[in-house]
Amino acid sequence: EFAMKQGTSRVNDVFRACVADIAKDVYHPAMFPPTLVTPLVQTFSKPNDLILDPFVGSGTVALVAKRLERQFCGIDLQEDYCKIALNRLESP
């Protein structure tokens, strides 16, 4: 849980997320649910800010950034993972 008041933010050091929220049709060895990263994106950025994910993997951070109206730049050494992330971003 997090709170934002008058320009300050506070994030707990324990994050709760439901693993059932992980996409079942996407394979990546280190996937995590959007509910894990959403509070971080909301707390540490504003709409239209740029979110950089240098290990984009399956694109979960990209999806959260898009949903929360942030700009996004994702990088990955594995071209296949970049394709997975792009496919997820282009899906309705």
N, C-alpha and C positions, 0 to 999 in steps of 0.2 A: 504494500500500500504506500501511497505517496501523497504529499500535499504541497501545494504551491500557494504562497501568500506574499503579496506585495514584493515580487521579484526574488523571493528566496524559495528554495526547494529543499525537501528532505526526503530521502529514500531510505527505507529500512534496509538492514543488511541481510535480511532473509526474504527471498522471493518465492512466492507460491505460484505454481502453474500446473495446469492439468495436462498430463501427457496424452490424454485422449484427444487433445486439440492438434496433435501432430498429424500432418497430412499423411494419409495411408498409401496414396498412389505415387509418392515421390521417394526415391531412394537416395539417401545421403547418410554416411556413417555417423555424423554428428548433428542430427536434426534436433531442434528444440521447438516448443510450442510458441506461437505468437504472443500468448499471454505472459510469457517470460520477459520478452523484450519491450512490449507495449509501454509499461510504466517508465522504463528508461528513456524511450524516445519522447514520451510526453513530458517528462521532467526536465530533460536536458536539451530540449530544442523547442522551437516555436514553428508554427506553420510557415512553409516556404524555406526553412533552413535546409542546409545540405547535410545529409547523413552519409558518411563514408564507411563502407564495410569492406576492408581489405581482404576478407576471407568470405566472400558472398555465399559460397556453398549452394544450398538449394533455394536461397532467396527469401528466407523468412523475414529478415530485417527489411529488405526491400519492400515486401508486401505490407508490412506494418507502416513503413515510411509513406508509402503511397496512400494507404487508407487514412493516415493522419495528416495528409496534405504537406508532406515534406519532400524536398528534392532528394535524389538518391544517386550515389555512385558506388557500384559494386565491382570488386576485383577478385579474380581467382586464377591460380595457375592452371587449373584443370578446365579446359574448354568445355568439357561435357557438363560440368557444374554450372558454368555460365549459361549454357543452353537451357538447363533445367530451370534456373532462376528466371530467364527471359520468358520461357513458356508459362511459368506460373504467373508472372506479371501481366502477360497478355490474355490470360484466361479470364472469363467473366466472374 
